[in-house]
Amino acid sequence: MWILLLLPFIGLLWVPFYNFQEPALFGFPFFYWYQLAWVPISSLLIWLVYRRRAPDEAP
Amino acid sequence: MADSVDWIALAVFLFFFLLVTVMGFFAARWKSGPVSAHLDEWGLGGRQFGTWITWFLVGGDFYTAYTVIAVPALVYSVGAYGFFALPYTIIVYPFVFLVMPKLWKRAKEHGYVTAGDVVFGQYGSRALELAVAITGVLAVMPYIALQLVGMAAVIKALGLTGELPLAIAFTLVWRLECSILGLGWAAEAVFQRDAVHARRVVDQR
């Protein structure tokens, strides 16, 4: 499960993935809304990993 | 506006400053442990902070003068370059989630207080401990300087000029971060700093 935590690193640390203006969302260029979208996505991923760990175990 | 004091803003600032100081005195007593002379008490709040306090402390660590003043200023001046701060902040969280609970557990079991303690306790090397401690001090110095400059910018915005803003900022940092009352007060100050930052954001709209 913890492998999910690598996704934000992959998605954010390689700028050519998101260095575009289109598609825009509510007028925001892709570059901006893509990065901001990772905030809730990362929270969700951490929550999923947190749910799956054994109750008394450090993750 | 730089040469005239903004009295309303200054009054708001003084009000919150006095509030922090008074609450700080209470926070210093609040949950103070039995061994107040011990380093645990000063550095770690007697290891008695629960989830909520820790949450606010972590928030206070992230959202500092750097986040609230320096990064927006950078984005205003150079645009998208300033966005490096966002991915960097996001990837910190998964890392912290994986690493810190283990570190916390081990530090609690063995009674470590500083990063140097952890390294020496786990690897038994005085040289490595020293290297980690010195790195920590060196890394913190520019960071504190950054906070001072940021805070001076805030105080300057109130209309105070000359060396006064930096002097006040220095006193505040010294008082809040280095006070012998330790983290109990710092935690309280972080709550207040968040409130003041929120207020500033509202003011600027």
Interface residues (C-beta under 8 A of the other chain):
Chain A: W2 L5 L6 P8 F9 L12 L13 F31 Y32 Q35 L36 W38 V39 S42 S43 L45 I46 V49 Y50 A58 P59
Chain B: A80 F83 L86 P87 I90 I91 Y93 P94 F97 L98 P101 K102 W104 K105
